[in-house]
């Protein structure tokens, strides 16, 4: 037998079990936090509701614009609105109408100045 004191053996097994336990606790805590978050979050976020309202408004405005471009009507200023297809036919049949449009545009520009 030797007179030297024995050195303690390293506790690698115990350290490994400790780290595994800490890791398991962290994973379990994150799982609990995730479950609590999913249980308490609102069904629809305010941003999603706002986005849906914007989509509905855009679709409504597009439908009104298509109707305005495809149906004849009288404008608020007393002029008449003609559907695009009909206007193109009229202009294709009679090019002299371009001169009337040009004169009206020049008058409108002069009135704005």
N, C-alpha and C positions, 0 to 999 in steps of 0.2 A: 504494500500500500504506500501511497505517496503522501507526503505531508502537505503538499500544495492544496489549497482550497479549490473545490470544483467550481468552474464557471457555470452559471445558469445557461440552460439551453435557450436559444431564441424561440420566442412564442409565435412563430409564423402561422401556425394553425389557428391560434386564438385571434390574431390580428386579422386574418382573412375572414373569419366568421364575423368579426366586428364590422368590417367594411361591407360585407354582404348584408348584414343587418341594417346598416345605415342606408345602403342603396335601396333595400326593400322598403324601408320607412319612407324615403323620398318618393319612390314610385307610388306607394299607396297614398301619400299625401297629395301628390299631383292628381291621382285618380279621383280622390274625394273632391278636390277643387274643380276639376272638370265636370264631374257629375252635378255639383252645386251650380256651376255656371250654366250648364245646359238646362237645369230645372228652373232657374229663375230668370233667364233671358226673355225678352218680349218675343211674341210670335213673329212680328214683322217689325223691322227697324224703321225709324222715321224717314231715313233716306230712301228706303225702298218704296214707302208710301208716297213720298214726294215724287220719286221717279215715275211711279205708275200714273200719278195725276198729270205729270208733264206729258207722258205718252198719250193719254186720253185727250188732253187739250190739243196736242199737235195733230192727232188724227181728225179731231173735230174741225180744226182750222183748215187742214188740207181738203176735207170734204166740202167746206164752204168755198174755198178757192176754186176747186174743180167745178162746182156749181156755177160760180160767177163767170168762169171762162167758157162754160158750155151753154148758158141760157141767156136769151135776150132779156133786157130789163131797162128801166129808166134810172139813171143815177141821181143822186141827191142834188147835183148842180144843174139838173135839167137836161143833160145830154143823155143819149141812148147808148146802151152797151150791146154790142153785137157779138155773137159767138165767134171764136177764132176761125173756125172752118169757113163760116159764112163770110167773114171779113176777108179772108185770103181769096175766096172765090170772086168777091166784088173787085178787089184790087187787081186780080189777074185778068178780069174781063175788061177793065177800064183803067188804063194807066194815068189818065188825067186826074184821078182822085189823089195821086201822090202829091200833085202841086197844091191842092187844097190843104192837105195835111202839112205840107212844108210851110205854107203861109200861116196856118193856125199856130204852128210851133214857133215861128218867128214872132208873131204877135204875143204869145204867152211869155216868151223870153223878154221881150221889150217891156211888158207889163210888170215883170218881176224886178226889173232894174229900177 
